[in-house]
């Protein structure tokens, strides 16, 4: 076996006397992939950022060490050492490519920057090197892609640009921080296969960070499972997944909706056994009818003559890859995008068309839970006031005091701990799962009949995802809600939905 490129030996990470990571140890070997798996806040990304020295200066390392087997100790390097270390020796693919790429700069120039700096190439040489890299990561038309901006590329293409950037200086160690979390399953598997192939071809060591044990099984040789900064389990990937020894590892595997009976609530970390039966909701008459709905942008047709019906009390699934028109369709239903042609009827009455816009009084009928709870909440306004806003707009509650009481009721209803205190806090004070509960509470505050869930669990940890799916099912049963559930995860759709529609290139190609 090859000797390690880098070793982490009983490393402890602290800030202000609080331990964030407790004595983690591992070796990185050429051609092998180590997966670090756990929920948000488990310390997995923090451990990777430590290797790149990207942690705030307030962090301390009272125990343990990081050993670069070329002879350098890397926990307190000077700036010149860091510049040689980052990019050339170790590189990172960040989780969200849209926020990791500069929106005002062409993607080719962003990748060539590091090549020019580290490898002292001319601009022409760097451009040729980037085009070769784009070919290696299988980006279409690499010469043309070089001059595109991030917003002109799909999510999968942006992630390939990030991979090319990380590979640009031929590093020996690659850190991949949740690189496939928000991607479609087909794109996700393609990116995983690509990373694995490049890693093996270049004989790099790779750390792959994820919250999903099932995702890492196709790339990982070894796995570390972390919870709240503590290593719960560590060993061969196949052994850890097939015969988990830790209760926490077993819980992470049990939380997935894959193969679960939709009659029962999903297991969670708090409740793995005795999962309750979901009461059956009778499905009633049609409440929303869509006929020939079309959306065009110039010559491009984003949604092409789509027709379907949503019935009272059902969960209708809508699946398809990025760019198929799912979100465009949902925004037309919400009255957020003008309709090119076709009609939408509510309970048999014509409601929306290219000539008929949504009345303000009708907006409360349909509410939306967006994909990213952090960007759909205003960071400058306490969450309680954000939940009260739709009540004020739609005249719900007699006065501010009554609306505040209703807000606390909804926060309690969606399972927020200490709802009275949560009212005055800002979005950054909550975890991702708690923010999604707040967004659901805001949607419920308008007292809608239909809720559009647009990839509302895509970016959540598997354990938090199970909690949110259970919450949606419980609210549906208790409040008689109807859902249009948009997702790219067929396992989640199979668990949640009564019927499903499949979209491809703007058209419904299957439903039933």
DRENGU-857606 format. One record per residue (C-alpha): x, y, z; residue number from 1. Coordinates in steps of 0.001 Angstrom, whole numbers, m for minus. Layout:
N
{px = X py = Y pz = Z k = NUM};
...
//
This chain:
512
{px = 0 py = 0 pz = 0 k = 1};
{px = 1170 py = 3550 pz = m728 k = 2};
{px = 2340 py = 5654 pz = 2209 k = 3};
{px = 66 py = 8538 pz = 3370 k = 4};
{px = 290 py = 11960 pz = 1720 k = 5};
{px = m1109 py = 13638 pz = 4832 k = 6};
{px = m2084 py = 12510 pz = 8336 k = 7};
{px = m4366 py = 14056 pz = 10944 k = 8};
{px = m3520 py = 12807 pz = 14438 k = 9};
{px = m5998 py = 13331 pz = 17331 k = 10};
{px = m6803 py = 16867 pz = 16215 k = 11};
{px = m9023 py = 18969 pz = 18486 k = 12};
{px = m10564 py = 22235 pz = 17237 k = 13};
{px = m11828 py = 24844 pz = 19728 k = 14};
{px = m13192 py = 28368 pz = 19732 k = 15};
{px = m13595 py = 30459 pz = 22908 k = 16};
{px = m13066 py = 27340 pz = 25028 k = 17};
{px = m15802 py = 25370 pz = 23225 k = 18};
{px = m14748 py = 22118 pz = 21535 k = 19};
{px = m16052 py = 21931 pz = 17949 k = 20};
{px = m14171 py = 18799 pz = 16834 k = 21};
{px = m12950 py = 16215 pz = 19350 k = 22};
{px = m9745 py = 14324 pz = 18480 k = 23};
{px = m10225 py = 13254 pz = 14864 k = 24};
{px = m7552 py = 11058 pz = 13236 k = 25};
{px = m7126 py = 9782 pz = 9667 k = 26};
{px = m4596 py = 9180 pz = 6879 k = 27};
{px = m4982 py = 10336 pz = 3273 k = 28};
{px = m3508 py = 7922 pz = 736 k = 29};
{px = m3014 py = 8434 pz = m3016 k = 30};
{px = m5855 py = 6989 pz = m5084 k = 31};
{px = m8142 py = 6449 pz = m2063 k = 32};
{px = m11261 py = 8367 pz = m1035 k = 33};
{px = m12175 py = 9075 pz = 2585 k = 34};
{px = m15819 py = 10087 pz = 3138 k = 35};
{px = m16725 py = 12175 pz = 6194 k = 36};
{px = m20465 py = 11853 pz = 6864 k = 37};
{px = m22759 py = 13536 pz = 9380 k = 38};
{px = m25439 py = 16156 pz = 9934 k = 39};
{px = m24954 py = 19919 pz = 9731 k = 40};
{px = m22834 py = 21026 pz = 12673 k = 41};
{px = m21068 py = 17672 pz = 13029 k = 42};
{px = m17655 py = 19212 pz = 12226 k = 43};
{px = m17060 py = 17538 pz = 8857 k = 44};
{px = m16608 py = 20736 pz = 6798 k = 45};
{px = m14691 py = 22343 pz = 9669 k = 46};
{px = m12173 py = 19494 pz = 9589 k = 47};
{px = m11612 py = 20099 pz = 5856 k = 48};
{px = m11311 py = 23877 pz = 6211 k = 49};
{px = m8630 py = 23289 pz = 8858 k = 50};
{px = m6477 py = 21487 pz = 6273 k = 51};
{px = m6729 py = 24563 pz = 4023 k = 52};
{px = m6304 py = 26994 pz = 6968 k = 53};
{px = m9573 py = 28743 pz = 6081 k = 54};
{px = m10913 py = 28773 pz = 9654 k = 55};
{px = m11212 py = 32125 pz = 11480 k = 56};
{px = m8132 py = 33213 pz = 13412 k = 57};
{px = m10119 py = 32857 pz = 16684 k = 58};
{px = m9991 py = 29054 pz = 16313 k = 59};
{px = m7365 py = 27139 pz = 18305 k = 60};
{px = m5924 py = 23619 pz = 18121 k = 61};
{px = m4945 py = 22682 pz = 21702 k = 62};
{px = m4307 py = 19014 pz = 20878 k = 63};
{px = m3183 py = 16929 pz = 17905 k = 64};
{px = m1419 py = 17762 pz = 14685 k = 65};
{px = m1668 py = 17731 pz = 10903 k = 66};
{px = 1369 py = 16116 pz = 9271 k = 67};
{px = 2262 py = 16746 pz = 5658 k = 68};
{px = 4487 py = 13795 pz = 4784 k = 69};
{px = 6738 py = 16018 pz = 2699 k = 70};
{px = 8029 py = 17154 pz = 6065 k = 71};
{px = 6022 py = 20315 pz = 6826 k = 72};
{px = 3683 py = 20773 pz = 9804 k = 73};
{px = 687 py = 22644 pz = 8422 k = 74};
{px = m1224 py = 24049 pz = 11398 k = 75};
{px = 713 py = 27283 pz = 11727 k = 76};
{px = 2264 py = 28003 pz = 8331 k = 77};
{px = 3337 py = 31417 pz = 7122 k = 78};
{px = 1687 py = 33116 pz = 4131 k = 79};
{px = 4261 py = 31944 pz = 1571 k = 80};
{px = 3823 py = 28333 pz = 2717 k = 81};
{px = 29 py = 28705 pz = 2509 k = 82};
{px = 163 py = 30042 pz = m1048 k = 83};
{px = 2165 py = 26996 pz = m2131 k = 84};
{px = m35 py = 24665 pz = m62 k = 85};
{px = m3407 py = 25847 pz = m1374 k = 86};
{px = m4139 py = 25043 pz = m4979 k = 87};
{px = m895 py = 23233 pz = m5818 k = 88};
{px = m848 py = 20718 pz = m2941 k = 89};
{px = m4471 py = 20684 pz = m1773 k = 90};
{px = m7657 py = 22045 pz = m3417 k = 91};
{px = m11342 py = 22216 pz = m2526 k = 92};
{px = m14651 py = 21904 pz = m4377 k = 93};
{px = m17205 py = 23948 pz = m2429 k = 94};
{px = m20830 py = 22959 pz = m1836 k = 95};
{px = m22733 py = 25634 pz = m3751 k = 96};
{px = m21107 py = 26492 pz = m7093 k = 97};
{px = m23330 py = 29535 pz = m7728 k = 98};
{px = m22096 py = 31265 pz = m4572 k = 99};
{px = m18510 py = 29973 pz = m4968 k = 100};
{px = m18167 py = 31404 pz = m8492 k = 101};
{px = m17868 py = 35142 pz = m9184 k = 102};
{px = m21107 py = 36098 pz = m11034 k = 103};
{px = m19454 py = 39059 pz = m12819 k = 104};
{px = m16501 py = 37114 pz = m14252 k = 105};
{px = m16329 py = 34597 pz = m17106 k = 106};
{px = m15865 py = 31051 pz = m15802 k = 107};
{px = m12776 py = 30393 pz = m17937 k = 108};
{px = m10980 py = 33414 pz = m16492 k = 109};
{px = m11855 py = 32275 pz = m12966 k = 110};
{px = m10183 py = 28893 pz = m13572 k = 111};
{px = m7156 py = 30377 pz = m15382 k = 112};
{px = m6402 py = 32763 pz = m12468 k = 113};
{px = m4944 py = 29969 pz = m10323 k = 114};
{px = m3012 py = 28500 pz = m13272 k = 115};
{px = m1381 py = 31854 pz = m14087 k = 116};
{px = m546 py = 32459 pz = m10397 k = 117};
{px = 787 py = 29006 pz = m9448 k = 118};
{px = 2172 py = 27663 pz = m12725 k = 119};
{px = 3434 py = 30994 pz = m14186 k = 120};
{px = 1736 py = 30420 pz = m17552 k = 121};
{px = 877 py = 33143 pz = m20057 k = 122};
{px = m2787 py = 33996 pz = m20649 k = 123};
{px = m2810 py = 32071 pz = m23938 k = 124};
{px = m1221 py = 28983 pz = m22319 k = 125};
{px = m3620 py = 29209 pz = m19377 k = 126};
{px = m6630 py = 29426 pz = m21747 k = 127};
{px = m5481 py = 26284 pz = m23569 k = 128};
{px = m4965 py = 24509 pz = m20236 k = 129};
{px = m8488 py = 25494 pz = m19074 k = 130};
{px = m10049 py = 24267 pz = m22340 k = 131};
{px = m8252 py = 20929 pz = m21793 k = 132};
{px = m9576 py = 20814 pz = m18227 k = 133};
{px = m13127 py = 21573 pz = m19416 k = 134};
{px = m12734 py = 18655 pz = m21825 k = 135};
{px = m11558 py = 16427 pz = m18972 k = 136};
{px = m14592 py = 17274 pz = m16806 k = 137};
{px = m16828 py = 16756 pz = m19871 k = 138};
{px = m18219 py = 20252 pz = m20255 k = 139};
{px = m19929 py = 20721 pz = m23638 k = 140};
{px = m18210 py = 23039 pz = m26157 k = 141};
{px = m15299 py = 23962 pz = m23843 k = 142};
{px = m14054 py = 26815 pz = m26088 k = 143};
{px = m17481 py = 28483 pz = m25938 k = 144};
{px = m18038 py = 27624 pz = m22261 k = 145};
{px = m14764 py = 29417 pz = m21367 k = 146};
{px = m16396 py = 32784 pz = m22177 k = 147};
{px = m19710 py = 32152 pz = m20414 k = 148};
{px = m20807 py = 33616 pz = m17064 k = 149};
{px = m21960 py = 31322 pz = m14203 k = 150};
{px = m25665 py = 32167 pz = m14685 k = 151};
{px = m25479 py = 30882 pz = m18278 k = 152};
{px = m24605 py = 27358 pz = m17103 k = 153};
{px = m26779 py = 24680 pz = m15471 k = 154};
{px = m26149 py = 23512 pz = m11896 k = 155};
{px = m24291 py = 20420 pz = m13091 k = 156};
{px = m22151 py = 22468 pz = m15487 k = 157};
{px = m21267 py = 24987 pz = m12756 k = 158};
{px = m20194 py = 22107 pz = m10528 k = 159};
{px = m17948 py = 20801 pz = m13334 k = 160};
{px = m16344 py = 24264 pz = m13567 k = 161};
{px = m15631 py = 24062 pz = m9817 k = 162};
{px = m14073 py = 20613 pz = m10293 k = 163};
{px = m11918 py = 21967 pz = m13147 k = 164};
{px = m10832 py = 24875 pz = m10919 k = 165};
{px = m9855 py = 22481 pz = m8116 k = 166};
{px = m7894 py = 20278 pz = m10549 k = 167};
{px = m6216 py = 23191 pz = m12354 k = 168};
{px = m2880 py = 23026 pz = m10516 k = 169};
{px = m2800 py = 19215 pz = m10311 k = 170};
{px = m3150 py = 18938 pz = m6497 k = 171};
{px = m2301 py = 15770 pz = m4590 k = 172};
{px = m5280 py = 16144 pz = m2233 k = 173};
{px = m8851 py = 17033 pz = m3270 k = 174};
{px = m11493 py = 18108 pz = m737 k = 175};
{px = m15073 py = 17793 pz = m2052 k = 176};
{px = m17581 py = 19477 pz = 291 k = 177};
{px = m21089 py = 18157 pz = m523 k = 178};
{px = m20476 py = 18672 pz = m4266 k = 179};
{px = m23694 py = 16907 pz = m5349 k = 180};
{px = m26219 py = 17916 pz = m2651 k = 181};
{px = m28553 py = 20082 pz = m4757 k = 182};
{px = m28091 py = 18264 pz = m8080 k = 183};
{px = m30575 py = 16027 pz = m9908 k = 184};
{px = m29963 py = 12274 pz = m9350 k = 185};
{px = m28804 py = 11719 pz = m12948 k = 186};
{px = m26431 py = 14721 pz = m12785 k = 187};
{px = m25402 py = 13729 pz = m9242 k = 188};
{px = m24319 py = 10254 pz = m10299 k = 189};
{px = m22509 py = 11646 pz = m13351 k = 190};
{px = m20545 py = 14087 pz = m11140 k = 191};
{px = m19741 py = 11293 pz = m8637 k = 192};
{px = m18514 py = 8994 pz = m11412 k = 193};
{px = m16474 py = 11846 pz = m12910 k = 194};
{px = m14817 py = 12700 pz = m9582 k = 195};
{px = m13994 py = 9065 pz = m8911 k = 196};
{px = m12555 py = 8515 pz = m12415 k = 197};
{px = m10362 py = 11652 pz = m12262 k = 198};
{px = m9213 py = 10852 pz = m8734 k = 199};
{px = m8129 py = 7321 pz = m9687 k = 200};
{px = m6533 py = 8469 pz = m12955 k = 201};
{px = m4480 py = 11199 pz = m11230 k = 202};
{px = m3796 py = 9073 pz = m8110 k = 203};
{px = m5063 py = 11874 pz = m5843 k = 204};
{px = m6202 py = 11455 pz = m2258 k = 205};
{px = m9789 py = 12689 pz = m1811 k = 206};
{px = m11973 py = 13668 pz = 1145 k = 207};
{px = m15663 py = 13562 pz = 212 k = 208};
{px = m17969 py = 15360 pz = 2673 k = 209};
{px = m21671 py = 14453 pz = 2694 k = 210};
{px = m24706 py = 14048 pz = 4948 k = 211};
{px = m25917 py = 10995 pz = 2995 k = 212};
{px = m24275 py = 7605 pz = 3530 k = 213};
{px = m25982 py = 6176 pz = 424 k = 214};
{px = m24440 py = 8889 pz = m1799 k = 215};
{px = m20864 py = 8201 pz = m715 k = 216};
{px = m20953 py = 4428 pz = m1135 k = 217};
{px = m20106 py = 4675 pz = m4857 k = 218};
{px = m16961 py = 6793 pz = m4290 k = 219};
{px = m15646 py = 6065 pz = m782 k = 220};
{px = m12995 py = 3545 pz = 224 k = 221};
{px = m13176 py = 4531 pz = 3908 k = 222};
{px = m15804 py = 6359 pz = 5979 k = 223};
{px = m15784 py = 8504 pz = 9118 k = 224};
{px = m19218 py = 9134 pz = 10689 k = 225};
{px = m19364 py = 12280 pz = 12866 k = 226};
{px = m21938 py = 13708 pz = 15265 k = 227};
{px = m21509 py = 17016 pz = 17107 k = 228};
{px = m17737 py = 17005 pz = 16578 k = 229};
{px = m17212 py = 13428 pz = 17761 k = 230};
{px = m16219 py = 10489 pz = 15545 k = 231};
{px = m18974 py = 7898 pz = 16077 k = 232};
{px = m17654 py = 5257 pz = 13675 k = 233};
{px = m14687 py = 4833 pz = 11339 k = 234};
{px = m13633 py = 2090 pz = 8936 k = 235};
{px = m13963 py = 462 pz = 5537 k = 236};
{px = m16843 py = 2019 pz = 3545 k = 237};
{px = m18576 py = m1241 pz = 2643 k = 238};
{px = m18344 py = m2535 pz = 6209 k = 239};
{px = m19673 py = 686 pz = 7780 k = 240};
{px = m22686 py = 846 pz = 5426 k = 241};
{px = m23584 py = m2855 pz = 5520 k = 242};
{px = m22826 py = m3522 pz = 9208 k = 243};
{px = m23009 py = m208 pz = 11118 k = 244};
{px = m21911 py = m522 pz = 14749 k = 245};
{px = m23014 py = 2918 pz = 15979 k = 246};
{px = m26688 py = 3693 pz = 16719 k = 247};
{px = m26152 py = 7058 pz = 15051 k = 248};
{px = m24930 py = 5430 pz = 11804 k = 249};
{px = m27930 py = 3104 pz = 11827 k = 250};
{px = m30210 py = 6111 pz = 12350 k = 251};
{px = m28701 py = 7998 pz = 9385 k = 252};
{px = m29400 py = 4986 pz = 7163 k = 253};
{px = m32947 py = 4505 pz = 8559 k = 254};
{px = m33997 py = 8154 pz = 7965 k = 255};
{px = m33947 py = 7796 pz = 4168 k = 256};
{px = m37404 py = 7498 pz = 2542 k = 257};
{px = m36025 py = 4887 pz = 135 k = 258};
{px = m38156 py = 1726 pz = 362 k = 259};
{px = m40320 py = 3171 pz = 3170 k = 260};
{px = m44108 py = 2566 pz = 3322 k = 261};
{px = m45978 py = 5848 pz = 2788 k = 262};
{px = m48583 py = 4782 pz = 5378 k = 263};
{px = m46064 py = 5439 pz = 8153 k = 264};
{px = m44078 py = 8437 pz = 9353 k = 265};
{px = m40341 py = 8191 pz = 8655 k = 266};
{px = m37915 py = 7183 pz = 11417 k = 267};
{px = m35856 py = 10093 pz = 12779 k = 268};
{px = m32773 py = 10308 pz = 15002 k = 269};
{px = m35073 py = 10936 pz = 17967 k = 270};
{px = m37518 py = 8130 pz = 17142 k = 271};
{px = m36223 py = 5082 pz = 15306 k = 272};
{px = m38891 py = 2645 pz = 16525 k = 273};
{px = m42683 py = 2624 pz = 16927 k = 274};
{px = m43199 py = 5006 pz = 14011 k = 275};
{px = m46865 py = 6043 pz = 13883 k = 276};
{px = m49402 py = 5305 pz = 11171 k = 277};
{px = m50391 py = 8292 pz = 8972 k = 278};
{px = m54217 py = 8662 pz = 9054 k = 279};
{px = m55754 py = 8301 pz = 5592 k = 280};
{px = m56939 py = 11543 pz = 3970 k = 281};
{px = m59825 py = 11149 pz = 1525 k = 282};
{px = m59120 py = 12743 pz = m1884 k = 283};
{px = m61916 py = 15053 pz = m3051 k = 284};
{px = m62865 py = 17009 pz = m6150 k = 285};
{px = m60515 py = 19021 pz = m8352 k = 286};
{px = m59496 py = 22350 pz = m6830 k = 287};
{px = m56937 py = 23424 pz = m9469 k = 288};
{px = m57211 py = 22684 pz = m13192 k = 289};
{px = m54446 py = 23587 pz = m15633 k = 290};
{px = m55192 py = 23558 pz = m19374 k = 291};
{px = m52574 py = 24026 pz = m22113 k = 292};
{px = m50287 py = 26167 pz = m19950 k = 293};
{px = m47367 py = 27599 pz = m21957 k = 294};
{px = m44492 py = 29920 pz = m21113 k = 295};
{px = m42192 py = 31319 pz = m23809 k = 296};
{px = m39095 py = 33496 pz = m23604 k = 297};
{px = m38656 py = 34714 pz = m27175 k = 298};
{px = m38152 py = 31582 pz = m29294 k = 299};
{px = m37485 py = 29369 pz = m26264 k = 300};
{px = m40452 py = 27453 pz = m24808 k = 301};
{px = m39868 py = 26815 pz = m21094 k = 302};
{px = m43289 py = 25212 pz = m20452 k = 303};
{px = m45085 py = 23623 pz = m23401 k = 304};
{px = m48889 py = 23067 pz = m23347 k = 305};
{px = m49061 py = 21482 pz = m19892 k = 306};
{px = m52420 py = 20209 pz = m18598 k = 307};
{px = m53240 py = 18519 pz = m15274 k = 308};
{px = m55619 py = 18523 pz = m12290 k = 309};
{px = m54891 py = 18759 pz = m8545 k = 310};
{px = m57552 py = 17262 pz = m6267 k = 311};
{px = m58471 py = 18319 pz = m2738 k = 312};
{px = m56413 py = 16500 pz = m84 k = 313};
{px = m53856 py = 14868 pz = m2390 k = 314};
{px = m50114 py = 15273 pz = m2776 k = 315};
{px = m49290 py = 15548 pz = m6470 k = 316};
{px = m45618 py = 15028 pz = m7302 k = 317};
{px = m43784 py = 16872 pz = m10071 k = 318};
{px = m40363 py = 15489 pz = m11034 k = 319};
{px = m37755 py = 16228 pz = m13669 k = 320};
{px = m34173 py = 17375 pz = m14125 k = 321};
{px = m32960 py = 20969 pz = m13669 k = 322};
{px = m34145 py = 23121 pz = m16562 k = 323};
{px = m37188 py = 20967 pz = m17388 k = 324};
{px = m39636 py = 23746 pz = m16388 k = 325};
{px = m40765 py = 22595 pz = m12918 k = 326};
{px = m40066 py = 25874 pz = m11112 k = 327};
{px = m41331 py = 27979 pz = m14049 k = 328};
{px = m44612 py = 26056 pz = m13922 k = 329};
{px = m44928 py = 26536 pz = m10146 k = 330};
{px = m44332 py = 30287 pz = m10435 k = 331};
{px = m47079 py = 30596 pz = m13058 k = 332};
{px = m49465 py = 28779 pz = m10699 k = 333};
{px = m48517 py = 31292 pz = m7991 k = 334};
{px = m49132 py = 34249 pz = m10303 k = 335};
{px = m45441 py = 35221 pz = m10055 k = 336};
{px = m44810 py = 34781 pz = m13799 k = 337};
{px = m47087 py = 35958 pz = m16627 k = 338};
{px = m48657 py = 33194 pz = m18753 k = 339};
{px = m47982 py = 33101 pz = m22501 k = 340};
{px = m51053 py = 30960 pz = m23248 k = 341};
{px = m53390 py = 28489 pz = m21525 k = 342};
{px = m55624 py = 28822 pz = m18469 k = 343};
{px = m55664 py = 27972 pz = m14758 k = 344};
{px = m59039 py = 27398 pz = m13051 k = 345};
{px = m59752 py = 27333 pz = m9317 k = 346};
{px = m62689 py = 25138 pz = m8275 k = 347};
{px = m64227 py = 25366 pz = m11741 k = 348};
{px = m63876 py = 29147 pz = m12086 k = 349};
{px = m61422 py = 30682 pz = m14596 k = 350};
{px = m58664 py = 32189 pz = m12497 k = 351};
{px = m55462 py = 32898 pz = m14428 k = 352};
{px = m54573 py = 33285 pz = m18110 k = 353};
{px = m52460 py = 35493 pz = m20391 k = 354};
{px = m55193 py = 38158 pz = m20089 k = 355};
{px = m56330 py = 37534 pz = m16524 k = 356};
{px = m53901 py = 38325 pz = m13693 k = 357};
{px = m54179 py = 37065 pz = m10117 k = 358};
{px = m56111 py = 39318 pz = m7766 k = 359};
{px = m54386 py = 40168 pz = m4503 k = 360};
{px = m57237 py = 38611 pz = m2510 k = 361};
{px = m56656 py = 35297 pz = m4321 k = 362};
{px = m52969 py = 35009 pz = m3443 k = 363};
{px = m53702 py = 33455 pz = m52 k = 364};
{px = m55197 py = 30350 pz = m1718 k = 365};
{px = m51779 py = 29106 pz = m2868 k = 366};
{px = m48568 py = 29552 pz = m888 k = 367};
{px = m45052 py = 28294 pz = m1574 k = 368};
{px = m42261 py = 26665 pz = 432 k = 369};
{px = m39044 py = 27470 pz = m1453 k = 370};
{px = m35945 py = 25298 pz = m1868 k = 371};
{px = m33457 py = 27388 pz = 110 k = 372};
{px = m34948 py = 28605 pz = 3405 k = 373};
{px = m32045 py = 30984 pz = 4063 k = 374};
{px = m32422 py = 32980 pz = 834 k = 375};
{px = m36238 py = 32984 pz = 1054 k = 376};
{px = m36149 py = 34691 pz = 4471 k = 377};
{px = m35155 py = 38344 pz = 4882 k = 378};
{px = m31940 py = 38353 pz = 6990 k = 379};
{px = m32706 py = 41832 pz = 8380 k = 380};
{px = m36181 py = 41095 pz = 9801 k = 381};
{px = m37061 py = 38913 pz = 12850 k = 382};
{px = m38811 py = 35718 pz = 11757 k = 383};
{px = m41951 py = 36511 pz = 13756 k = 384};
{px = m42568 py = 39695 pz = 11753 k = 385};
{px = m41978 py = 37771 pz = 8504 k = 386};
{px = m44682 py = 35253 pz = 9453 k = 387};
{px = m47059 py = 38089 pz = 10437 k = 388};
{px = m46625 py = 39868 pz = 7079 k = 389};
{px = m49013 py = 37649 pz = 5027 k = 390};
{px = m51629 py = 37953 pz = 7807 k = 391};
{px = m51502 py = 41747 pz = 7578 k = 392};
{px = m51716 py = 41665 pz = 3766 k = 393};
{px = m54722 py = 39330 pz = 3751 k = 394};
{px = m56540 py = 40794 pz = 6763 k = 395};
{px = m56120 py = 37771 pz = 9018 k = 396};
{px = m56503 py = 38692 pz = 12699 k = 397};
{px = m58164 py = 41777 pz = 14178 k = 398};
{px = m55003 py = 43501 pz = 15374 k = 399};
{px = m51245 py = 43084 pz = 15837 k = 400};
{px = m51659 py = 41336 pz = 19186 k = 401};
{px = m53948 py = 38703 pz = 17659 k = 402};
{px = m51608 py = 38231 pz = 14698 k = 403};
{px = m48648 py = 37764 pz = 17046 k = 404};
{px = m50573 py = 35101 pz = 18963 k = 405};
{px = m51357 py = 33354 pz = 15669 k = 406};
{px = m47684 py = 33547 pz = 14656 k = 407};
{px = m46584 py = 31873 pz = 17907 k = 408};
{px = m49328 py = 29251 pz = 17323 k = 409};
{px = m47953 py = 28463 pz = 13851 k = 410};
{px = m44353 py = 28325 pz = 15116 k = 411};
{px = m45520 py = 25850 pz = 17754 k = 412};
{px = m47532 py = 23903 pz = 15148 k = 413};
{px = m44458 py = 23350 pz = 12937 k = 414};
{px = m42447 py = 22083 pz = 15911 k = 415};
{px = m40223 py = 25078 pz = 16654 k = 416};
{px = m38694 py = 24862 pz = 20134 k = 417};
{px = m39490 py = 27874 pz = 22383 k = 418};
{px = m41726 py = 29675 pz = 19830 k = 419};
{px = m42082 py = 32805 pz = 22007 k = 420};
{px = m38298 py = 33326 pz = 21953 k = 421};
{px = m38023 py = 32326 pz = 18278 k = 422};
{px = m40404 py = 35180 pz = 17338 k = 423};
{px = m37771 py = 37895 pz = 17922 k = 424};
{px = m34758 py = 36055 pz = 16465 k = 425};
{px = m33259 py = 36575 pz = 13014 k = 426};
{px = m32905 py = 33786 pz = 10389 k = 427};
{px = m29148 py = 33318 pz = 10969 k = 428};
{px = m29842 py = 32204 pz = 14558 k = 429};
{px = m31525 py = 28977 pz = 13368 k = 430};
{px = m30356 py = 25731 pz = 11785 k = 431};
{px = m31322 py = 24795 pz = 8221 k = 432};
{px = m34122 py = 22513 pz = 9394 k = 433};
{px = m35501 py = 25173 pz = 11752 k = 434};
{px = m35444 py = 27795 pz = 8970 k = 435};
{px = m37428 py = 25441 pz = 6742 k = 436};
{px = m40002 py = 25056 pz = 9545 k = 437};
{px = m40216 py = 28863 pz = 9737 k = 438};
{px = m40825 py = 29066 pz = 5967 k = 439};
{px = m43592 py = 26449 pz = 6318 k = 440};
{px = m45120 py = 28462 pz = 9191 k = 441};
{px = m45083 py = 31595 pz = 6995 k = 442};
{px = m46856 py = 29697 pz = 4213 k = 443};
{px = m49493 py = 28428 pz = 6689 k = 444};
{px = m50038 py = 31908 pz = 8126 k = 445};
{px = m52024 py = 32925 pz = 5017 k = 446};
{px = m54367 py = 29939 pz = 5668 k = 447};
{px = m53956 py = 28480 pz = 2151 k = 448};
{px = m55707 py = 25448 pz = 677 k = 449};
{px = m52815 py = 24477 pz = m1617 k = 450};
{px = m49080 py = 24613 pz = m839 k = 451};
{px = m46404 py = 24327 pz = m3530 k = 452};
{px = m43271 py = 22659 pz = m2099 k = 453};
{px = m40496 py = 23562 pz = m4554 k = 454};
{px = m37560 py = 21214 pz = m3779 k = 455};
{px = m38279 py = 22044 pz = m136 k = 456};
{px = m36141 py = 19227 pz = 1323 k = 457};
{px = m33399 py = 19041 pz = m1354 k = 458};
{px = m30655 py = 20786 pz = 622 k = 459};
{px = m31469 py = 19311 pz = 4072 k = 460};
{px = m29623 py = 16593 pz = 5991 k = 461};
{px = m31292 py = 13184 pz = 5675 k = 462};
{px = m32365 py = 13270 pz = 9347 k = 463};
{px = m33786 py = 16816 pz = 9056 k = 464};
{px = m35385 py = 15861 pz = 5727 k = 465};
{px = m37249 py = 13034 pz = 7498 k = 466};
{px = m38503 py = 15469 pz = 10177 k = 467};
{px = m39752 py = 17977 pz = 7562 k = 468};
{px = m41481 py = 15266 pz = 5484 k = 469};
{px = m43183 py = 13952 pz = 8639 k = 470};
{px = m44247 py = 17518 pz = 9494 k = 471};
{px = m45733 py = 18068 pz = 6005 k = 472};
{px = m47708 py = 14826 pz = 6253 k = 473};
{px = m48957 py = 15652 pz = 9759 k = 474};
{px = m50062 py = 19177 pz = 8695 k = 475};
{px = m51766 py = 17786 pz = 5598 k = 476};
{px = m53823 py = 15390 pz = 7698 k = 477};
{px = m54643 py = 17896 pz = 10455 k = 478};
{px = m55412 py = 20963 pz = 8299 k = 479};
{px = m56790 py = 19238 pz = 5180 k = 480};
{px = m54043 py = 20676 pz = 2976 k = 481};
{px = m53265 py = 19839 pz = m649 k = 482};
{px = m49666 py = 19778 pz = m1938 k = 483};
{px = m47925 py = 20156 pz = m5262 k = 484};
{px = m44624 py = 18509 pz = m4324 k = 485};
{px = m41732 py = 19345 pz = m6666 k = 486};
{px = m38572 py = 17271 pz = m6365 k = 487};
{px = m35802 py = 15544 pz = m8292 k = 488};
{px = m35586 py = 12712 pz = m5754 k = 489};
{px = m37806 py = 9822 pz = m6868 k = 490};
{px = m37525 py = 8075 pz = m3467 k = 491};
{px = m38935 py = 11141 pz = m1686 k = 492};
{px = m41694 py = 11510 pz = m4315 k = 493};
{px = m42595 py = 7817 pz = m4077 k = 494};
{px = m42911 py = 8148 pz = m298 k = 495};
{px = m44845 py = 11445 pz = m236 k = 496};
{px = m47126 py = 11486 pz = m3278 k = 497};
{px = m50462 py = 9986 pz = m4344 k = 498};
{px = m49826 py = 10733 pz = m8033 k = 499};
{px = m46791 py = 11927 pz = m9961 k = 500};
{px = m46117 py = 13930 pz = m13137 k = 501};
{px = m42808 py = 13730 pz = m15021 k = 502};
{px = m41505 py = 16763 pz = m16942 k = 503};
{px = m38831 py = 16860 pz = m19615 k = 504};
{px = m37870 py = 19909 pz = m21692 k = 505};
{px = m41042 py = 21780 pz = m20755 k = 506};
{px = m43500 py = 18971 pz = m21472 k = 507};
{px = m45353 py = 16504 pz = m19273 k = 508};
{px = m44205 py = 13142 pz = m20641 k = 509};
{px = m45962 py = 10926 pz = m18085 k = 510};
{px = m48448 py = 11146 pz = m15220 k = 511};
{px = m50375 py = 8711 pz = m13065 k = 512};
//
